Amino acid sequence: MLLLGITLIFIVTSQSKAKLDHVTIPEEKEDEQQKQPDTSLQNDEQTNKETTNEDQQHFSEMVVNAVEETINYFSNKTHITAIGDSLTQGVGDTTQTGGYLGVLDRAINQDEELVSIDNYGIRGNRSDQLLKRLDNPDIVSSIKDSNIVLITIGANDIMQVLKDNITNLKLEDFVKERADYEQRLRNIFAKIHDINPRTEIYLLGFYNPFGKYFKDIKELGLIVKNWNDTGEKIAAEQSNGSFIPTIDLFNNTNEDLFAEDNFHPNNLGYKRMAQRVLDFITNEDKKEDE
């Protein structure tokens, strides 16, 4: 079944060279979008207005649903450092306002600035690259001042295994790389703790971007689950670490939650992630108070 799945993936990816040559799909060029006829521009303008209204309504609902918890929590925890891959950068967000972090920023800081967010997400980052970037003076400085560190990492590690072994892929390839990922993840947590032992570290799990199109290939879902289990285990080992699952947000839904590249979340997908992060952080704080 795994070989059948990989064959299907190879056929699909061979039709789109960009998906094989790059871990993530390049964004569309802005100049090509600007060449659309005036009617398209008018439609886009109307769509943007509708999206803005929907976004504002969603932001209001997010804060209203947990306003007391949010204000009480973030009044004393004002700085967030976000590190990781394209999910931190916000790739797929057509509003280009920072993905789930942008949603959090606009939702929490509606009336006053309760939180500041530094976004150090880089598209395509793997765990080995993130570990090296933790030596970056700007990131070190941000983490030293942080109350919360949010991390998205691991999906590109899986994609790298796929790219490196596409012609002869075996389940063992993912198992071996997962062991290496586990050690790098431990080192990432340790390094952040050394920089700031008081900050709370939240590792966001990743979803299965292949689930929508390859529902019958259980191995792909199993690989993602096993890697998420590894992340959850490592986070649980830390005195200041927590794991935030996201895979369920993208499973078993008829809503379109993916961007045009069919890999990254779209605006609605990022809204779901933001709500999960906000709920999880405030609920964790509530649990500590009980």
CORNORPE-V713327 format. One line per field, one symbol per residue. ss: DSSP state (A for helix, B for strand, O for the rest). burial: + if it has 24 or more other C-alpha atoms within 12 Angstrom, else -. A space follows every 10 residues. Layout:
ss = ???
burial = ???
This chain:
ss = OAAAAAAAAA AAAAOOAAAA AOOOOOOOOA AAAOOOOAAA AAAAAAAAAA AAAAAAAAAA AAAAAOAAAA AAAAOOOOBB BBBBOAAAAO OOOOOOOOAA AAAAAAAAOO OOOOOBBBBB BOOOOOAAAA AAAOOOAAAA AAAAOOOBBB BBOOAAAAAA AAAAOOOOOO AAAAAAAAAA AAAAAAAAAA AAAAAOOOOB BBBBOOOOOO OOOOOOOAAA AAAAAAAAAA AAAAAAAOOO BBBBOOAAAO OOOOOOOBOO OOOOBOAAAA AAAAAAAAAA AAAAAAAAAO
burial = ----++--+- --------++ --+++-+--- ---------- ---------- ----+--++- -++--++-++ +-++--++++ ++++++++++ +++++-++++ +++++++++- ---+++++++ ++++++++++ +-++----++ -+++++++++ ++++++++++ +++--+--++ +--+--++-- ++-+++-+++ +++-++--++ ++++++++++ ++------++ +-++++++++ ++-++--+-+ +++++++-++ +-----+++- +-++++++++ ++++++++++ ++-+------
